[in-house]
Structure formats: structure tokens, C-alpha cells
């Protein structure tokens, strides 16, 4: 089976930016956020189960999952949240692994914002953490999303801490500098992963 690198990092750290640099080298990406939407797309088993549980009022008029409504329904109901996680987490896991096996590149980058929080590091051969300071996380996210610094701060607090992520990382990319520096770091890691995946498959 395939060599998989789990790419993670806090909000606004640069996961998407880094993933796109690997993709430019021909590396296949499996994105947990995209998979999480696929498993509840119209016609999916996931959406069917959610409608059976919460009722059809959980759908938009177009028949899509109303995410805002679902968030409301689970917000102060830990049991409902738990039910939803037990439904979706195995589906997401299974679909991510299926996409990994379909990939044809030498190795695969799995982009998972909550890699450690959700225990998905168990699915990968190696973990790569994109690291920036909380100050830069706030600056870049505020600039990108036009949101309040306090909102970003709340999200940072809800995620696994910078020090814990760094302690659990096999590899770390420092993304506090220029994009040109980032590109060099990615190219070096790409060479390393090509070597590791070759050894792994031999
Ligand atoms: P999220 O978890 O919130 O989806 P992310 O980890 O995927 O975020 P990106 O969207 O890649 O992060 O980056 C956050 C913002 O910072 C983007 O607007 C991106 O263009 C910018 N950015 C990324 N790296 C750098 C850098 N080295 N210098 C300046 N800006 C950067």
C-alpha cells in the first residue's frame, strides 16, 4: 500500500498553500475537508442517515445539507454531536483511504486540519506540520477571511496547541517567512518523501 504523509497545521498556517506546492510536483492530494463534504453530498448514504435522524428540515430547499442548521442542532447537544461523529468519521476515514489507493503518484499528501485531534495520524506513515506563530495565524486569517481577530483566537484555542503539534510532528515546515523560502522547504521534503516512499515499497 501507499506511502502517505499527513499534512496538518492550525488555522491560517498555510496547509492549502503547502499542499498546492506539493501538487505542483505531481503529488496526489487527499483533502479531508473535501471528503467530509463528499460523504454528505446529495444522494450519499451519509446524507440519508442524517435526514433519517434529524428529519428533512435539516435540508436546504435545494436538497443539500443545511450546515448552519446542523451546527445549531448539535451545538449544545453533545449526544447529537457524538452521534454525528460516529456516523461520519468512519465514512470519511474509509473514503480518504479509498482515494489514497486510487492515487498514482509515488506518495500521497493527506491534508487534515485536525489530524492529531481526530486521531487520523494513525492512518499515515509520517506527519508534516506547517508551523507559524499564533500572531501570524491571526494576521493572515483576518486578512484572508475578513473576520475578527477574536474569532480566529477562539478557533486557535479549540485546536491542539502549537507545542503539542510540534512535539508530535515527524517533519516541520516553518511558514513564517517568504513564499520563496517555503517553496525551497517543500522541494527538499519532496525529495525526502520520494526516497522514503521508494524504500517503503521495495
Ligand atoms: P485554514 O486552516 O484556515 O483553511 P490553511 O492552513 O489552509 O488555512 P492557507 O489558506 O494556505 O492556510 O494560508 C492562510 C493565508 O496566508 C492565505 O491567505 C495564504 O495566501 C497566506 N499565506 C500562506 N503562506 C504565506 C506566506 N509564507 N507569506 C504570506 N502569506 C502566506
Boltz pocket constraint, residues with backbone or C-beta under 6 A from the ligand:
constraints:
  - pocket:
      binder: B
      contacts: [[A, 9], [A, 10], [A, 11], [A, 12], [A, 13], [A, 14], [A, 15], [A, 16], [A, 17], [A, 18], [A, 113], [A, 140], [A, 141], [A, 144], [A, 175], [A, 176], [A, 177], [A, 178], [A, 179], [A, 182]]
      max_distance: 6.0
